[in-house]
Amino acid sequence: MNQDEYFSVSAGLTINVELLPPNEQLPDEIAFSHEIPPLFRVASECTGLEDGIEQSLQKLTKEDSKPLLDYLTAQNSKINLLLSYVLSQQDNPAHRHLTETFGASQLTFYSNSAFPVGSNARVKLFLDKPSAAVYCYAKVTGSAAKGNKFEITLKYNRLQEDDRDLLIRAALYFQQKLLRQRAQQRTDTQ
């Protein structure tokens, strides 16, 4: 699948964007893989484990296993809360921004200053659903003045496939949330 085929959603994710100095090269795939902070790897693995368990639990009948499902859901919520807190410690306020849109191929956000088009940036994305964080690199493909701010577009150029899957799931979560809100609004107006 071509990266341009992924859709983006309008949602505010906390991100850290650190422009690379002009003389710093983008790491190759192997160096990038080794550079990913351990906490980001753990978060990705926890999310993968959670998805596998959820599929297994769906096979259980609701009546026979309701107490077990309730207990496991509570434990999962505790772990996700703790994981979110630990991941938030990786958020650097000096590089913090909020996305306007994001997807599995690119993101946009507003900045007080322009970013040089063609430059590379180290990016951290902090996801709520699923509780995870993504470490990647991206190229600045747009930097347009919008009033007193600049709309910056970044296209990922170093991103692990598991993390791309996380971004797809997060975008789908926001899309489903929006669809539920619209359905509720239609129900309320009838």
TILUM-467261 format. One record per atom (N, C-alpha, C, CB): residue in three letters; x negated, y negated, z. Coordinates in steps of 0.1 Angstrom, whole numbers, plus 2048, in hexadecimal, padded with zeros to 3 digits. Last residue first. Glycine has a CB too. Layout:
% TILUM-467261
ALAXYZ
...
//
This chain:
% TILUM-467261
GLN9567758A5
GLN96377B8A0
GLN96E77B8AA
GLN96078989C
THR94076C8B1
THR9477628AA
THR9557688A4
THR93F75D89E
ASP9347838BC
ASP9397788C5
ASP94276E8BE
ASP92D7718CB
THR92C7918A5
THR9367978AE
THR93C78C8B7
THR9307A28B7
ARG91978089C
ARG924783893
ARG93078989C
ARG92178D888
GLN9067828B1
GLN90C7758AE
GLN9197778A5
GLN90276D8A7
GLN8FF79D8AF
GLN9067988BB
GLN90D78B8B9
GLN8FC7978C7
ALA8F279D897
ALA8FE7A5898
ALA9067A18A4
ALA8FA7B4899
ARG8DD78C89E
ARG8E6788893
ARG8F3790894
ARG8E0789885
GLN8D079C8B1
GLN8D578F8B5
GLN8DF78A8AA
GLN8C97858B6
ARG8C87B28A1
ARG8D27B48AC
ARG8D87A78B0
ARG8CB7BB8B8
LEU8B67A5890
LEU8C27AB88A
LEU8CD7AD895
LEU8BF7B8883
LEU8A279E8A2
LEU8A979489B
LEU8B7799895
LEU8A178E890
LYS89A7B88AA
LYS89F7AE8B4
LYS8A77A38AD
LYS8947A88BC
GLN8907C1891
GLN89C7C7897
GLN8A27BF8A2
GLN8977D589E
GLN87A7AF88F
GLN8847AF885
GLN8917B688A
GLN8807B7878
PHE86B7B68A5
PHE8707A98A4
PHE87B7A889A
PHE86579F8A0
TYR8657D189D
TYR86C7CE8AA
TYR8727C08AA
TYR8627CF8B6
LEU8567CD886
LEU8637D3885
LEU86C7D1892
LEU8627E3883
ALA83F7C1891
ALA8487BA888
ALA8567C0886
ALA8417B987A
ALA8367D78A0
ALA83A7CB8A7
ALA8437C289E
ALA82D7C38AB
ARG8317EA88B
ARG83B7ED895
ARG8407E089D
ARG8367F789F
ILE81D7DC87E
ILE8297DF876
ILE8347E2881
ILE8277EC86D
LEU80A7DB892
LEU80F7CE88D
LEU81C7D1885
LEU8057C7884
LEU8047F6894
LEU8097EF89F
LEU8107E289B
LEU7FE7EC8A9
ASP7F97FB87A
ASP80580187E
ASP80C7FA88A
ASP803810881
ARG7E27EC87D
ARG7EB7E8873
ARG7F97EE876
ARG7E77EC865
ASP7D67FC890
ASP7DA7EF894
ASP7E47E988A
ASP7CE7E5896
ASP7D0812881
ASP7D981488C
ASP7DE806891
ASP7D181B898
GLU7BE80686E
GLU7CB80B86A
GLU7D580D875
GLU7C9818862
GLN7AD7E8879
GLN7AE7F7879
GLN7BD7FB875
GLN7AB7FC887
LEU7A17CF866
LEU7AC7D386E
LEU7AD7E286D
LEU7BA7CC86A
ARG7957B5856
ARG78F7C085D
ARG79A7C3868
ARG7817BD864
ASN7A57A284A
ASN79B7A9841
ASN7937B3849
ASN79179E83C
TYR7C479284A
TYR7BB79C851
TYR7B17A2846
TYR7C37A7858
LYS7C8771844
LYS7CA77E83E
LYS7C0787844
LYS7CA77D82F
LEU7D7754852
LEU7CC75E853
LEU7D076B84D
LEU7C7760862
THR7E073384F
THR7E374184B
THR7D674984B
THR7E974183D
ILE7EA717861
ILE7DF72085E
ILE7E472E85A
ILE7D4721869
GLU7F56F8860
GLU7FA70585F
GLU7EF70E859
GLU807707857
PHE7ED6DE876
PHE7E96E586A
PHE7EF6F386B
PHE7D96E5868
LYS7FE6BF880
LYS7F86CC882
LYS7F46D2875
LYS8026D688A
ASN80D6A987B
ASN8016A7882
ASN7F96B4885
ASN80369F88F
GLY81A6B685D
GLY81C6AB868
GLY80E6A986E
GLY8266AF872
LYS8076CD853
LYS8156CC856
LYS8176C2861
LYS81B6DB859
ALA7ED6D683E
ALA7F26CC847
ALA8016CC847
ALA7ED6BE843
ALA7E26F783B
ALA7EA6EC835
ALA7EF6E3840
ALA7F66F282D
SER7CF70F833
SER7CE70583D
SER7D56F8838
SER7BF702841
GLY7CA73182B
GLY7D2725829
GLY7D071C835
GLY7E0728828
THR7B9746830
THR7BE744822
THR7C6738820
THR7C675181E
VAL7A0751843
VAL7A9745842
VAL7AD744833
VAL7A2738847
LYS79F77384A
LYS79A768842
LYS7A575D842
LYS79776D833
ALA799785868
ALA7A278185E
ALA79B775857
ALA7AF77C864
TYR7957A287D
TYR78F796877
TYR79979286C
TYR781799871
CYS7A27AE89D
CYS79F7AE88F
CYS7987A288A
CYS7AC7B0887
TYR7B47BE8B5
TYR7A77B78B3
TYR7A47B98A4
TYR79B7BC8BC
VAL7D27BE8C6
VAL7CB7C18BA
VAL7BF7B88B8
VAL7D47C08AD
ALA7E37CD8E1
ALA7DC7C28DB
ALA7D47C78CF
ALA7D27BC8E6
ALA8037D58F0
ALA7F67D98EA
ALA7EF7CC8E6
ALA7F87E28DD
SER8217E18F4
SER8177DA8FC
SER80A7DE8F7
SER8197DE90B
PRO8337DE8D4
PRO82E7E68DF
PRO8237DE8E7
PRO8297F38DB
LYS8397C28E4
LYS8407CF8E1
LYS83A7D48D4
LYS8507CD8DF
ASP8257AF8E7
ASP82D7B38F3
ASP8347C08F0
ASP8387A88F5
LEU8037AA8DD
LEU8117AF8DA
LEU8187B28E7
LEU8117BB8D1
PHE7EB7948D3
PHE7F179B8DF
PHE80079E8DD
PHE7EF7918EC
LEU7CF7958BF
LEU7DE7938BF
LEU7E379B8CB
LEU7E57988B2
LYS7B27858B7
LYS7B878E8C1
LYS7C778A8C0
LYS7B278C8CF
VAL79978089E
VAL7A777E8A3
VAL7AB7898AD
VAL7B177E897
ARG78076D88F
ARG783779898
ARG79077689F
ARG77777B8A3
ALA78076286E
ALA78376087C
ALA78476D883
ALA78F75787E
ASN770752851
ASN77575E858
ASN77775A867
ASN76B769857
SER77A73B837
SER77273F843
SER77874B849
SER77173384D
GLY78C734824
GLY78173D820
GLY77974282B
GLY779737815
VAL79271482F
VAL79771F827
VAL78B727823
VAL7A071A81B
PRO78C70984F
PRO786709842
PRO78B71683A
PRO777709842
PHE7A86FB860
PHE79E706860
PHE799707851
PHE7A4714864
ALA7B06DD871
ALA7B06E5865
ALA7A66F0867
ALA7AD6DD859
SER7C06DB892
SER7B56D8888
SER7B66E287D
SER7A76D888F
ASN7D46E48A1
ASN7D26D68A1
ASN7C86D2897
ASN7CE6D18AF
SER7E86FE890
SER7DC6F9898
SER7DB6EA897
SER7CF700892
TYR7FF71888E
TYR7FC70A88D
TYR7F0707896
TYR808701891
PHE7FE73687A
PHE7FF72F886
PHE7FC721884
PHE7F6735891
THR80375686A
THR80274886A
THR804742878
THR80D742860
LEU7F477585E
LEU7FC76D868
LEU7FA75E865
LEU7F7770876
GLN7F579484C
GLN7F078784E
GLN7F9781859
GLN7F177E842
SER7FC7AF84C
SER7F17AB842
SER7EC79D845
SER7F77AB834
ALA8107B585D
ALA8057BE85C
ALA7FA7BA853
ALA80A7CC859
GLY81979586B
GLY81C7A2865
GLY8107AA865
GLY8217A0856
PHE827777877
PHE81C781877
PHE82278D870
PHE817784885
THR82B75387C
THR82F760876
THR82376A877
THR83275E867
GLU821744890
GLU82E74088A
GLU83474C883
GLU82C73487F
THR80F74C8AE
THR81274E8A0
THR82074889C
THR81275D89D
LEU7FC7368C1
LEU80873E8C1
LEU80C73F8B2
LEU8147368C9
HIS7DB7378CF
HIS7E57328C6
HIS7F173A8C7
HIS7E07308B7
ARG7BC7348E0
ARG7CA7388E0
ARG7D27308D6
ARG7CF7378EE
HIS7A272F8E6
HIS7A57338D8
HIS7B37378D6
HIS79C73F8D5
ALA7A1728900
ALA79B71F8F7
ALA79E7228E9
ALA78C71F8F9
PRO7AD73D90E
PRO7B573190C
PRO7AF727902
PRO7B772A919
ASN7AB75E905
ASN7A3752907
ASN7AA745904
ASN7957538FF
ASP7B677C911
ASP7BA77090A
ASP7B276490E
ASP7C976D90D
GLN7B0791920
GLN7A878F915
GLN7AB78390D
GLN7A979B90C
GLN7C4792933
GLN7B778D938
GLN7AD78B92C
GLN7B1797942
SER7D879F926
SER7D9790927
SER7CC78A92C
SER7E578C930
LEU7D27BA92B
LEU7D07B491E
LEU7D07A591E
LEU7DA7B9913
VAL7DC7BC945
VAL7CE7BE943
VAL7CA7B8935
VAL7CA7CD943
TYR7F87B7940
TYR7F07AE949
TYR7E17B0946
TYR7F37B2958
SER7FE7CD92F
SER8007BF92B
SER7F87B5933
SER80F7BB92B
LEU7F97E2941
LEU7F17E1935
LEU7F27D292F
LEU7F67EB92A
LEU80D7DE954
LEU7FF7DD958
LEU7F67DB94C
LEU7FB7EA95F
LEU8247E2943
LEU8227D594B
LEU8137D394F
LEU82B7D5957
ASN8207FC93B
ASN8207F1931
ASN81E7E4938
ASN82C7F2929
ILE822809954
ILE81680A94D
ILE8157FF943
ILE814818946
LYS83D80395A
LYS8327FF963
LYS8257FF95C
LYS83280896F
SER84A810944
SER84B802946
SER8407FC94F
SER8597FE94C
ASN84482B94A
ASN83F82493E
ASN83F81593F
ASN847829932
GLN85282E961
GLN84482F962
GLN83D829955
GLN84083E962
ALA86C82B957
ALA867822961
ALA858822962
ALA86D82596F
THR86D841946
THR86F833940
THR86982994A
THR87E83093D
LEU86B856958
LEU86085494E
LEU861846948
LEU86185E943
TYR884852966
TYR87785296D
TYR86B84F963
TYR87485F974
ASP896856951
ASP89684A959
ASP888848960
ASP8A1849963
LEU89087194A
LEU88E866940
LEU88E858947
LEU89A866936
LEU89787E961
LEU88A87E95C
LEU887873953
LEU88788C956
PRO8B3878963
PRO8AA87496D
PRO89B874969
PRO8AC87D97A
LYS8BB884949
LYS8BD87694C
LYS8B4871957
LYS8CB87394F
SER8BC89E93E
SER8AF898942
SER8B0889946
SER8A589A937
ASP8D58A7937
ASP8CC8AF93F
ASP8C08A8945
ASP8C88BB936
GLU8DF891927
GLU8E6895934
GLU8DC89E93D
GLU8F289E930
LYS8CE88F911
LYS8D088491A
LYS8D5888928
LYS8D9879915
THR8B78A7907
THR8C58A3908
THR8C6899913
THR8CE8AF90A
LEU8998A08F6
LEU8A08A4902
LEU8AE89F902
LEU89889F90E
LYS88F8928E0
LYS89489F8DE
LYS89C8A58EA
LYS8898A98DA
GLN88487B8EA
GLN89187A8E3
GLN8978878E0
GLN88F8728D6
LEU86B8838F4
LEU8768818FD
LEU8848808F6
LEU873875905
SER85C8848DC
SER85F8908E3
SER86B88F8ED
SER8528958EB
GLN85B8688D6
GLN8618728CD
GLN86587F8D3
GLN8588748C1
GLU84D85F8EC
GLU85B85A8EA
GLU8628648E0
GLU85C84C8E4
ILE83486A8E8
ILE83C86F8F4
ILE84B86B8F1
ILE837869901
GLY82B85B8D2
GLY82C86A8D2
GLY83586F8DC
GLY81F8708D3
ASP82A8418DD
ASP8338458D1
ASP8358548D0
ASP82D83F8C4
GLU8178448F1
GLU8258408F4
GLU82E8448E9
GLU8268318F8
LEU8008478E2
LEU8058528EB
LEU8138508EE
LEU7FC8538F8
GLY7FE82E8D6
GLY7FF83A8CE
GLY8058468D6
GLY7F283E8C7
THR7FA81E8EC
THR80681C8E4
THR8088288DB
THR80480F8DB
CYS7E18278F5
CYS7ED8298FE
CYS7FA8278F5
CYS7ED81E909
GLU7D18208DF
GLU7D382E8E2
GLU7DF8308EB
GLU7C78348E9
SER7D28048E2
SER7D780A8D6
SER7DA8198D8
SER7CC8098CB
ALA7C78008FB
ALA7D47FC8F9
ALA7DA8038EC
ALA7D57ED8F7
VAL7AD80A8F6
VAL7B5811900
VAL7C480D8FD
VAL7B180D90E
ARG7A37F78E4
ARG7A48058E0
ARG7AE80C8E9
ARG79780C8E0
PHE7A37E08F4
PHE7AC7E08E8
PHE7AE7EF8E3
PHE7A67D78DD
LEU7907E8907
LEU79D7E690B
LEU7A77E6900
LEU79E7D8913
PRO7787E88F7
PRO77E7F58FC
PRO78C7F3901
PRO7767FA908
PRO7777D38DA
PRO7767D58E8
PRO77D7E18ED
PRO77B7C88F0
ILE7677DC8BC
ILE7747DB8C3
ILE7737DD8D2
ILE77E7E48BC
GLU74E7E38B1
GLU7507D68B8
GLU75D7D58C0
GLU74E7CB8AE
HIS7517FA8A3
HIS7497FB8B0
HIS74B7EE8B8
HIS73A7FD8AD
SER75F7F188D
SER7657FC896
SER75E7FC8A3
SER76480988E
PHE74C7DF882
PHE7597DA887
PHE75F7E4891
PHE7637D787C
ALA7397F1879
ALA7357E7884
ALA7427E288A
ALA72D7DC87E
ILE7497FE865
ILE743805870
ILE73F7FC87C
ILE73680D86C
GLU7507E9853
GLU75A7F185A
GLU7557F8866
GLU7607FB850
ASP73A7CC85B
ASP7407D6852
ASP7497DF85A
ASP7347DF84C
PRO7437AB866
PRO73D7B8868
PRO7437C285E
PRO7407BD877
LEU73C78D854
LEU746796859
LEU7407A485B
LEU75279784F
GLN72177885F
GLN727781856
GLN73278985C
GLN71D78A84F
GLU71B757867
GLU71E76486C
GLU72676D862
GLU72676387A
ASN71973E85C
ASN70E74785A
ASN71075585F
ASN701741860
PRO730730865
PRO72E733857
PRO72373D854
PRO72B726850
PRO73E740882
PRO73573687C
PRO73273A86E
PRO728736884
LEU760749883
LEU75274D883
LEU74A74287D
LEU75175A87A
LEU77A73D899
LEU77373C88C
LEU76574188D
LEU77472E886
GLU79074F8AA
GLU7827498AC
GLU77C74989E
GLU77A7518B6
VAL7AE7518B8
VAL7A874F8AB
VAL79B7488AD
VAL7B17488A1
ASN7C67648C9
ASN7B975C8CA
ASN7B375C8BD
ASN7B07638D5
ILE7E97628CE
ILE7DE7668C6
ILE7D275E8CB
ILE7E07658B7
THR80A76B8D6
THR7FD7648DB
THR7F276A8D3
THR7FB7668EA
LEU8247688BF
LEU81A7708C6
LEU80F7688CB
LEU81577C8BD
GLY84275F8B5
GLY8377598BC
GLY82F7638C4
GLY83C74E8C5
ALA84D766894
ALA84D7698A2
ALA8407638A9
ALA84D7798A5
SER85A76F877
SER85876387F
SER85976788E
SER86375887B
VAL849789866
VAL85478486E
VAL850777875
VAL85978F878
SER83F797846
SER83C78F852
SER84978B859
SER83478384F
PHE8397B6835
PHE8417AA838
PHE83D7A3845
PHE8507AD839
TYR8217C281F
TYR8267C282C
TYR82E7B582E
TYR81B7C3836
GLU8157BF806
GLU8237C5806
GLU8297C5814
GLU8227D3801
ASP7FB7B7807
ASP8057AD804
ASP8147B2805
ASP8037A77F6
GLN7EC7CE809
GLN7EF7C6815
GLN7FA7BC813
GLN7E27BF819
ASN7FA7EA7F8
ASN7F37DE7F7
ASN7F67D5803
ASN7F77D67EA
MET7F880C800
MET800800800
MET7F77F4800
MET80A80080C
//
